[in-house]
């Protein structure tokens, strides 16, 4: 593994003594499409599914049972017992392969059925959105067994940020465009 992420973006953060990532915010501009954003480190998406970013030193809130990191270059401090942790190296690149997406999404889907689950990358905009969208599609909507990619993307843009999936390759993958 490289010691740095060549696709990392510059973030402005204001982490204070309580290190609560549901309150702490990150501000920046996306690498893809240059969209400004101002979001909390983590956001509740639906049910037990949470999504976000990460910065060394932040403490994982005690209620999380599972954590999936798509950004191994920084990590949450975990001060409580969790049931599972999965770390996968993924880049916010137009050339990032998608062969592992379904397996990661299945892992997250199973975890969120068991308890609060955080899937994170650096800023919680592209890598984690790709996985969270696939999980939302698996979860279905309000008693219906199916949720479209468009519906999942809209939920994430409403709950997390309009800047999510600015990596066009990730959005196209979800929408099955080449």
Helices and strands as residue ranges (DSSP letters): E 11-13, E 25-29, E 36-40, E 42-46, E 49-52, E 66-69, E 84-87, H 101-114, E 117-120, H 127-139, H 149-159, H 168-174
